[in-house]
Amino acid sequence: MSAQRDLCLSCFRAKRICYCGEIRPITPQTQFVILRHKLERKRSIGTAQMTRLSLTNSLLITDDHFEDHPEIIRILESHSFNKYVLFPGPSSITIDTTALPNDQPRIVFVIDGTWLDAKQILRMNPKIAAIQKISFLPGRLSEYGFRKQPAPHCLSTIESIHHVLNLTEPSLNSESLLHVFKHMVKIQIDYAYVNKLPPVL
Ligand SMILES: [Zn+2]
C-alpha cells in the first residue's frame, strides 16, 4: 500500500526519484514510436517513459511482438508517412550526411532496450525490420554513466532521439530532452551515493 502511495503515476518511479517536475514537453514534426522490449520495463532506469512524456506526439508500446498492435498495423499499412527505423547497418541512411525527404510526415521507430533486445525485436518483427533504417555517426559518449552500454557510442533512447532531432529538425529546441535526462542521472547517482548503493538498479 505505502509502496503504491510512494510511486509517481506519471513516470512510474518512486516519488523521491521522480523527474516529472523537470519535463518540458515538445512537439516535433517527426512522430517517434518507441518499441520497448517487455523485459526492459522491469529496469527502473530506462528512458522510454521519459521520452514519451517529453514528446507530446510520441507513442510507447511495450511488448516483444509489435506487429499485431492496432496502432502499428495502422502505421505499417499507411502510405501517408515516410517510415524509418533507427538502427545502424549496411543499408541504413546516415542522417548526418543525407537529408531525409520532407514530402510526407515522418515516423521513426526507435527500439528501447539493449543491443541484443533490439536485434531480437527486429528478428521477431519482420515488417518493422523491412522498413528503411536510419543511423547517425558515433562520436559521443552517453551521459548514462552508471549504466553499462555495449559500446561507447550507444546512447539511451532519449539521447538518441535528441540527436536525431538535432540533425533532422535543427530549428526545434530539443535541449529539454537532455535536461530531464541529466536531471534523472544526477538524482539516481545522488540517491545511490547517499544510500551507499551501486548506482545501477
Ligand atoms: Zn514522476
Residues whose N, C-alpha, C, O or C-beta is under 5 A from the ligand:
A	BS01	ZN	C8 S10 C11 C18 Y19 C20
